[in-house]
Amino acid sequence: MGFIKFNLDSIEGYVANHLKLFISMAAGILVFVGIIAMSIFFIAVRGAEQTMIPDVRGKELTEALLELQVKELYPRLQLRYSQSSHDKGIILEQEPKAGTIVKAGRRIRLVVSQGVMINKVENYIGRNIDEVRMDLQALGAASGAPLLSLKEPLMYDFSAEAPGTILNQKPEPGADISGPLTLELVISRGQENAMITVPKLTGLSLPEALEQIGRTGIDFSFSLRETRENERGAALVYQNPPADTRAPANTVVALSVTIPEHLAEGEVFNLFRYTIPQNPYPLAVRLEALLPSGERIRLITVEYSGGEFTVPYRLPVGSTLVLSMLNREMHRETVTARQAL
């Protein structure tokens, strides 16, 4: 029994010694692996060799790419239209800027010119000047700079063409575009001494009269007066010149509207006034009302050449009147109780 006990003690000692050795070796391996991992981490943090970004603006794309390749830098290309056809394939911008110190392998944003969006002058003759103006603005926005601009002030002439129609242009259609150009346009004023037949407006309600004015496009001037015997409120009771009169196209028709005797609570009846700058020919003008409920209603849409613009309205307090020309807001005002007559 003693012999067996002695052997068991020896075996336990042997195992204990080797277990300590195994643990020590495992710990050593872990430390070694940790040292290697830390070394790799610091090498990665330190990164690649640093380099200075060259200035490639104004250079051909192929030349710029070669310079970046030598510096072990990589391009990220963006295309953009420019003002000159000679710029095609040229670097317009770069980011980061030249002289910046970065690590090799960095991506550099290069903006490359596609040249001009168009290379020849279009034929604008016969088109409306307002449409052409919007097209040129869109062209400038797309190219990042105005390629074609209009010479101001525009030239106007009487003609049989509708007012606002382009009659002539310089440079002529088909001319080459190699850089920014200024267009000289001649615009139609309409027929000289053109005549109109004044429509019948008396007897109409205010909404009916405003609709009729919008269809005929006459110049007009409103005034308000008290309701008299046998007259209804908010109706056209006077016009001058009278209906069916032949008059020059720019004749201002004077109109009188009666003031309603009774208004709903919180309602206002008044005259909107705003002076619109004079234009060489009538332009599309629109007056709308934004009600407190959020509803938007149109009061009148008419071709108007300029001057004092007067329109009667019947609206709830808190409504907003919005005046626009060519779909661009010119003026807005809020209807208040003080405006009640």
C-alpha positions as CSV (number, residue, x, y, z in Angstrom):
1,M,0.0,0.0,0.0
2,G,2.9,2.3,0.8
3,F,4.4,1.6,-2.6
4,I,1.2,2.4,-4.4
5,K,0.8,5.7,-2.4
6,F,4.3,6.6,-3.3
7,N,3.6,6.1,-7.0
8,L,0.4,8.2,-6.8
9,D,2.2,11.0,-5.2
10,S,4.9,10.9,-7.9
11,I,2.3,11.0,-10.7
12,E,0.5,13.9,-9.1
13,G,3.7,15.8,-8.8
14,Y,4.6,15.1,-12.4
15,V,1.3,16.3,-13.7
16,A,1.4,19.4,-11.5
17,N,4.8,20.3,-12.8
18,H,3.9,19.8,-16.5
19,L,0.6,21.7,-16.0
20,K,2.6,24.7,-14.7
21,L,4.9,24.4,-17.7
22,F,1.9,24.2,-20.1
23,I,0.3,27.3,-18.5
24,S,3.6,29.2,-18.7
25,M,4.0,28.3,-22.3
26,A,0.4,29.3,-23.1
27,A,0.9,32.6,-21.4
28,G,4.1,33.2,-23.3
29,I,2.4,32.4,-26.6
30,L,-0.4,34.8,-25.7
31,V,2.1,37.6,-24.9
32,F,4.0,36.9,-28.1
33,V,0.8,37.0,-30.2
34,G,-0.3,40.2,-28.4
35,I,3.1,41.9,-29.2
36,I,2.7,40.9,-32.8
37,A,-0.9,42.2,-32.9
38,M,0.1,45.5,-31.3
39,S,2.9,45.9,-33.8
40,I,0.6,45.3,-36.8
41,F,-1.9,47.8,-35.2
42,F,0.7,50.5,-34.9
43,I,2.0,49.9,-38.4
44,A,-1.6,50.2,-39.7
45,V,-2.2,53.4,-37.7
46,R,1.0,54.9,-39.0
47,G,-0.3,54.1,-42.5
48,A,1.3,54.4,-45.8
49,E,3.9,56.9,-46.8
50,Q,2.8,60.5,-46.8
51,T,2.7,62.5,-50.1
52,M,1.9,66.0,-51.3
53,I,-1.1,66.5,-53.6
54,P,0.0,68.0,-56.9
55,D,-1.9,70.9,-58.6
56,V,-3.6,69.4,-61.6
57,R,-6.1,72.1,-62.3
58,G,-6.0,73.3,-65.9
59,K,-4.3,70.1,-67.1
60,E,-5.6,67.5,-69.4
61,L,-7.2,64.5,-67.7
62,T,-4.6,62.0,-68.9
63,E,-1.8,64.2,-67.7
64,A,-3.5,64.7,-64.3
65,L,-4.0,60.9,-63.9
66,L,-0.3,60.2,-64.5
67,E,0.7,62.8,-61.9
68,L,-1.6,61.3,-59.3
69,Q,-0.4,57.8,-60.2
70,V,3.2,58.8,-59.5
71,K,2.1,60.1,-56.0
72,E,0.1,56.9,-55.4
73,L,-3.1,58.9,-55.3
74,Y,-6.4,57.7,-56.9
75,P,-9.0,59.9,-58.7
76,R,-12.7,60.2,-58.2
77,L,-14.1,61.9,-61.3
78,Q,-17.0,64.2,-61.7
79,L,-18.2,65.7,-65.0
80,R,-19.5,69.2,-65.5
81,Y,-20.3,71.5,-68.4
82,S,-18.2,74.6,-68.7
83,Q,-18.3,77.9,-70.5
84,S,-15.9,77.0,-73.3
85,S,-15.7,74.2,-75.8
86,H,-11.9,74.4,-75.5
87,D,-12.2,73.3,-71.8
88,K,-13.3,69.8,-72.7
89,G,-11.3,67.2,-70.9
90,I,-9.6,69.8,-68.6
91,I,-9.5,69.6,-64.8
92,L,-11.6,72.5,-63.5
93,E,-11.5,71.7,-59.7
94,Q,-9.7,69.4,-57.3
95,E,-10.3,68.4,-53.7
96,P,-8.3,68.4,-51.4
97,K,-6.4,71.4,-52.8
98,A,-2.9,71.3,-54.1
99,G,-0.1,71.2,-51.5
100,T,-2.1,69.2,-48.9
101,I,-0.1,66.4,-47.3
102,V,-2.0,63.1,-47.3
103,K,-1.3,59.4,-47.1
104,A,-0.6,57.5,-50.2
105,G,-3.8,55.8,-51.5
106,R,-6.0,58.8,-50.8
107,R,-8.8,59.5,-53.3
108,I,-8.7,62.9,-55.0
109,R,-11.9,64.5,-56.4
110,L,-11.4,65.8,-59.8
111,V,-14.1,67.9,-61.7
112,V,-13.6,67.4,-65.4
113,S,-15.1,69.7,-68.1
114,Q,-17.5,68.2,-70.6
115,G,-17.2,71.3,-72.7
116,V,-20.3,73.4,-73.4
117,M,-23.7,72.0,-73.2
118,I,-24.5,73.3,-76.6
119,N,-22.0,74.3,-79.3
120,K,-24.3,76.3,-81.7
121,V,-26.7,79.1,-81.2
122,E,-30.3,78.0,-81.4
123,N,-33.0,79.6,-83.6
124,Y,-35.0,81.7,-81.2
125,I,-37.0,83.6,-83.9
126,G,-40.7,83.1,-83.5
127,R,-40.5,82.0,-79.9
128,N,-41.8,84.0,-76.9
129,I,-39.1,86.0,-75.1
130,D,-40.3,84.8,-71.7
131,E,-39.9,81.1,-72.6
132,V,-36.4,81.8,-74.0
133,R,-35.4,83.7,-70.9
134,M,-36.4,80.7,-68.8
135,D,-34.5,78.3,-71.1
136,L,-31.3,80.4,-70.8
137,Q,-31.6,80.4,-67.0
138,A,-31.9,76.6,-67.0
139,L,-29.0,76.3,-69.3
140,G,-26.8,78.5,-67.0
141,A,-27.9,76.5,-63.9
142,A,-27.0,73.2,-65.6
143,S,-23.6,74.4,-66.8
144,G,-22.7,76.1,-63.6
145,A,-22.3,79.5,-65.3
146,P,-24.3,81.5,-67.8
147,L,-23.3,80.4,-71.3
148,L,-25.7,82.6,-73.2
149,S,-27.0,85.9,-71.8
150,L,-29.4,88.6,-73.1
151,K,-28.3,92.0,-73.9
152,E,-30.4,94.4,-71.8
153,P,-32.4,96.5,-72.4
154,L,-34.1,94.4,-75.1
155,M,-35.1,96.1,-78.4
156,Y,-38.8,96.2,-79.4
157,D,-40.6,96.9,-82.6
158,F,-44.2,96.9,-83.8
159,S,-45.1,93.9,-86.0
160,A,-48.0,91.7,-86.9
161,E,-46.6,89.0,-84.6
162,A,-48.0,88.5,-81.1
163,P,-46.5,90.7,-78.5
164,G,-43.3,89.1,-77.0
165,T,-42.5,87.2,-80.1
166,I,-38.8,87.3,-81.1
167,L,-38.4,88.9,-84.5
168,N,-34.6,88.9,-85.0
169,Q,-31.5,87.7,-83.2
170,K,-27.8,88.2,-83.3
171,P,-25.6,86.0,-83.5
172,E,-27.7,84.3,-86.1
173,P,-29.0,80.7,-85.7
174,G,-26.3,78.1,-86.1
175,A,-23.4,80.3,-85.1
176,D,-20.6,78.4,-83.2
177,I,-20.3,78.8,-79.4
178,S,-16.8,78.7,-78.2
179,G,-17.4,80.7,-75.0
180,P,-19.9,83.0,-73.3
181,L,-22.1,84.9,-75.8
182,T,-24.5,87.8,-75.5
183,L,-27.7,87.5,-77.5
184,E,-29.2,90.6,-79.1
185,L,-32.9,90.1,-79.7
186,V,-35.6,92.2,-81.3
187,I,-39.0,91.6,-79.7
188,S,-42.5,92.3,-81.1
189,R,-44.7,94.9,-79.4
190,G,-47.7,93.8,-81.4
191,Q,-49.4,95.8,-84.1
192,E,-49.1,99.5,-84.0
193,N,-52.4,101.3,-83.5
194,A,-54.1,98.0,-82.9
195,M,-57.8,98.3,-82.1
196,I,-60.1,96.4,-79.8
197,T,-63.8,96.2,-79.2
198,V,-64.7,97.0,-75.6
199,P,-66.7,94.1,-74.1
200,K,-69.9,94.6,-72.1
201,L,-69.2,94.4,-68.4
202,T,-72.0,96.3,-66.8
203,G,-74.6,94.1,-65.2
204,L,-72.2,91.3,-64.4
205,S,-71.3,90.1,-60.9
206,L,-67.8,90.8,-59.8
207,P,-66.5,87.2,-60.4
208,E,-68.2,87.2,-63.9
209,A,-66.6,90.6,-64.8
210,L,-63.1,89.5,-63.7
211,E,-63.4,86.3,-65.8
212,Q,-64.5,88.3,-68.8
213,I,-61.6,90.8,-68.4
214,G,-59.2,87.9,-68.2
215,R,-60.5,86.5,-71.5
216,T,-60.4,89.8,-73.4
217,G,-57.2,91.2,-71.9
218,I,-58.3,94.8,-71.7
219,D,-56.6,97.4,-69.6
220,F,-58.9,98.4,-66.7
221,S,-59.2,100.5,-63.6
222,F,-61.7,99.7,-60.8
223,S,-63.4,102.0,-58.3
224,L,-66.0,101.3,-55.6
225,R,-69.2,103.2,-54.8
226,E,-72.3,102.8,-52.6
227,T,-75.2,100.7,-53.8
228,R,-78.1,102.8,-55.1
229,E,-81.8,102.0,-55.5
230,N,-82.5,98.7,-57.4
231,E,-78.8,97.9,-57.6
232,R,-77.2,94.7,-56.2
233,G,-73.9,94.7,-54.3
234,A,-70.6,93.6,-55.8
235,A,-71.8,94.1,-59.3
236,L,-70.5,96.1,-62.3
237,V,-72.7,99.2,-62.7
238,Y,-70.6,101.5,-64.9
239,Q,-68.0,101.3,-67.6
240,N,-66.3,103.8,-69.9
241,P,-65.8,103.5,-72.8
242,P,-69.2,101.9,-73.2
243,A,-69.7,98.3,-74.5
244,D,-69.0,97.6,-78.2
245,T,-66.9,100.7,-78.6
246,R,-63.8,100.4,-80.9
247,A,-60.8,101.8,-79.1
248,P,-57.0,101.5,-79.2
249,A,-55.7,98.3,-77.6
250,N,-54.1,100.2,-74.7
251,T,-57.3,102.0,-73.7
252,V,-58.0,101.8,-70.0
253,V,-61.6,100.9,-69.3
254,A,-62.9,102.6,-66.2
255,L,-65.2,100.3,-64.1
256,S,-67.3,100.9,-61.0
257,V,-68.4,98.2,-58.6
258,T,-71.1,98.6,-55.9
259,I,-70.2,97.9,-52.3
260,P,-72.4,95.2,-50.7
261,E,-74.8,96.5,-48.0
262,H,-74.3,93.4,-45.9
263,L,-71.2,91.3,-45.2
264,A,-70.8,88.2,-43.2
265,E,-69.1,88.5,-39.9
266,G,-65.3,88.7,-40.3
267,E,-65.6,89.4,-44.0
268,V,-64.0,92.4,-45.9
269,F,-64.9,94.0,-49.2
270,N,-62.2,96.3,-50.5
271,L,-60.0,97.3,-53.4
272,F,-56.6,95.7,-54.0
273,R,-54.1,98.3,-55.3
274,Y,-50.5,97.7,-56.6
275,T,-48.4,99.6,-59.1
276,I,-46.9,97.2,-61.7
277,P,-43.8,98.4,-63.6
278,Q,-44.6,99.3,-67.2
279,N,-43.7,96.7,-69.7
280,P,-43.2,97.0,-73.5
281,Y,-46.1,94.6,-74.0
282,P,-48.7,92.9,-71.7
283,L,-47.4,90.1,-69.4
284,A,-49.4,87.4,-67.6
285,V,-50.5,88.7,-64.2
286,R,-52.4,86.7,-61.6
287,L,-54.0,87.7,-58.3
288,E,-54.9,84.9,-55.9
289,A,-56.2,84.7,-52.3
290,L,-55.0,82.2,-49.7
291,L,-57.9,81.8,-47.3
292,P,-57.4,81.1,-43.6
293,S,-58.7,77.6,-44.2
294,G,-55.7,77.0,-46.5
295,E,-57.7,77.0,-49.7
296,R,-56.2,79.0,-52.6
297,I,-58.6,80.7,-55.0
298,R,-57.9,82.7,-58.2
299,L,-59.4,86.2,-58.4
300,I,-58.1,87.2,-61.8
301,T,-55.6,86.2,-64.5
302,V,-55.0,88.7,-67.2
303,E,-52.4,90.0,-69.7
304,Y,-51.4,93.4,-68.2
305,S,-48.8,95.9,-69.5
306,G,-48.3,97.8,-66.3
307,G,-49.4,100.7,-64.2
308,E,-51.8,100.7,-61.3
309,F,-53.5,97.3,-60.9
310,T,-56.8,97.5,-59.1
311,V,-59.1,94.5,-58.3
312,P,-62.1,94.5,-55.9
313,Y,-62.2,91.5,-53.5
314,R,-64.6,90.0,-50.9
315,L,-62.6,87.9,-48.5
316,P,-62.4,86.7,-44.8
317,V,-60.1,88.6,-42.5
318,G,-56.8,86.8,-42.3
319,S,-56.7,85.9,-46.0
320,T,-53.5,86.6,-48.0
321,L,-53.6,88.3,-51.4
322,V,-50.7,87.1,-53.7
323,L,-49.8,89.0,-56.9
324,S,-47.7,87.2,-59.4
325,M,-46.3,88.0,-62.8
326,L,-45.0,85.2,-65.1
327,N,-45.6,82.8,-62.2
328,R,-43.2,84.8,-60.0
329,E,-44.6,86.4,-56.9
330,M,-44.3,90.2,-56.8
331,H,-46.3,91.2,-53.8
332,R,-48.4,89.8,-51.0
333,E,-50.5,91.4,-48.3
334,T,-52.9,90.2,-45.5
335,V,-56.5,91.2,-45.3
336,T,-57.3,92.9,-42.0
337,A,-60.4,94.2,-40.4
338,R,-59.1,97.8,-40.8
339,Q,-59.5,97.4,-44.5
340,A,-63.3,97.0,-44.2
341,L,-65.2,99.8,-45.8
